[in-house]
Amino acid sequence: MLANTKSVLKVFLTEDKRMCKNYHGVNKVISISRYMLIFSFVAVVICLLVSYPYAELFNMPTQISAHILTILFAGSLKVAVVALMAANKEGKNIARRISENGEACCTH
């Protein structure tokens, strides 16, 4: 009986460590996604300004590059939003599972 209790306890501790590691990984993805979102938004705005209202101030290769980069940065903006939404959802699921077990959220 004691050996069985130790093995069950070991499984719970391993599960808790894995959830904590996942929780920290999710927080890292959220942080990176936020920075990527801000950078992509600023880059799209700059590219749009170079492409349209201030186009006469830039030569043709710069305008072409700005048009192409507008599309690329808009795509990275969408990826950042999707990653942020998915990470937030996963973080809430992990926090819910931890709170259902009656344990404090991961603090290390």
Secondary structure as GFF3:
##gff-version 3
##sequence-region A 1 108
A	DSSP	alpha_helix	2	51	.	.	.	ID=ss1
A	DSSP	three_ten_helix	55	57	.	.	.	ID=ss2
A	DSSP	alpha_helix	60	100	.	.	.	ID=ss3
###
